[in-house]
């Protein structure tokens, strides 16, 4: 059974009131407030819901939380275990992902790997990158005309890399730095 949030439904009471006004203002002004207000509800989470059809079985993780965690993981360049810790304990991640209830504040590493694979298999990683960058450009009125002619397109870093590939890249970078 898939769990998708309805972005139009608002809370009767503010779940973040316990933080106090100063901490709440800090969260609203930092990256977490921007991510929550402008990007979270625009993630293509409905595309991942087709494997969780039906009304039977255990409810899935909130797909917005999982997909948002994958995006934030790439932005912060975190490992899966560091991402699990951030989702569980980091208040800025809770605010950015709009995690209001304690049971929703845990995503295991296997869930991250599973949904990362789903995103890649469906080709949603490129769409996600394009959609978020287009949303950023339109929201913040970024002028894209003065681009460099030698710039190349940057693909999503969500793709899984084998341990051997990581080791090879590390050794290459080490040798390059050692030569300097």
N, C-alpha and C positions, 0 to 999 in steps of 0.2 A: 504494500500500500504506500503510495507516494505522499510526501508531505511538502506542500507548496504553500508559501505564505501569500496572503492577499494584501498587497501594498496599500490598498485603499482603506482598509479597516484600521481605525485608530483606537488607541486605548482610552478608556474612560478616565483612568488615573495615570499620572506620569510614573512609569516604572523606574525612572532614573532620579526621582526626587530625593532619594536617600543620599545621593552624592553631595548635595548642597549646591548652592548657586555658583560658587567660585569654581569648583571642580567641573560642574556641568558646563559652564562657559568655556573652560579650557578644552573640554572634549568637543564642544561645538566648533571651536576655532581651529582645532588641529586636524590632521589628515583623517582621523576617524569620523568626524562630523561630515566632512566632505564626501568620504566614501559612502557613508550611510545615507546621506541626503540625495546624492546625485547618481550613484552607481549601483547600489545594492539591489534595488527593485528592477533594474534594467538588465540584470544578468540573465542569460538564456537558460534558466533552470528548467523550464517546461520541456525542453528538448531531452533532458535526462530522465524525465518521469516515465517514459514509455516502458521501461523495463520493470516498473513498479506498479503495473496496472492492477486493478481489482480492489476489492474492499476486504480482502482476507490477508492474513499474515501480519507480521510485526510492522508498524509504521516505520518508514525510512527516516533517516536524518532529514532535517529541513534542508532542502536542496539549495536554497539561497545561502545558508550558512556554509555548507560544504563547498559550493562553487566560490563563494566569497573568500573562504579560507584558502582555497587553491590559488586565487588571484593574489591575496596578501602574502602567501608563502613565496610566490615568485617575486613580488615587489621587495620583500625583505630578505630574499635569498636564504631561506631557512630550510633545514632538513625536515623530514616528516615528523620526527620526534619533537623537534623544536616547535613545529606548527601545532602539534597536539597540546603541548604545554601552553602555548600562546592562547589557543582556543579555550583551554580549561581555566587559566589563571589571569590572563592579561585583560584588565578592565577596558583598555582602549580597543582591543579586538572585540570584546563583548559589545561595546557601544557601536563600533563600525559594522558589526554583523547583526546588530539588533537582537542579541541574545538576552532575553529578559528573565528566563527561568533557569534555575540551576541544572535540571536534568538535560537541558539543551546545550550545556556548555562543555560537552565532551564529544570528541570525534576521534575514533581510533585510527592508527596508522593504516590499517587494512582498508578502512573506509576511504581514506584519502587516496590510496593507490587504486582502489576500484573505480572511484569516480574520475580520477585523472585518466585512467585507461578508457573510460566511457567517453570522456570529453575528446580524447585524441582519436578514438575509433570513429566517432561521429563527425570529426573534422570541425568541432566547435571551438577548438583552440584558436584557429585563425579568425573565425567569426567573433569570438569573444574579444580578441585583441583589437579587431577593427571596430567593433561596436563600442567598446569602452573609449577608444581613442577618438572616434567620431563624436561621442557624447561629450568628452572633455573639450574637444575643439569647439563644439557648438555652445556648450554651457559657459565656458570661460572666454569666448570670443578670441580664440587664438588665430592669428594671421598665418596661414600656411603658404603664402606666396613666396616669401624670401627663403626658399629651401636651397640647400647646396646641390649642385649637379652631380657631385661624386658620392652623395649619400645613397646608401643601400637600404632596402627594406629589412626590418628586423623581425624575425620570426619569433614565435612564442617559445619560451624556454621550458614549457611544461613537459616536453617529451622526456621519457625516461632514458637515462643514460646508464650503461652497464658499469659495474665496478672497475672492470678492466679499462674502459674508456676514460673513467675519472682518473685512474692511476696513470695512464699514458699522458693525459693532459697535464697532470700535476708534475710528472717527471720532465716533460717538455718545458713547462714554465720555470721549473727549478733550474734546469740547465741553461735556459736563456738568461735568467737572473744571475747565475753563477758566472756566465761569460762576461757579463757587464762588470 
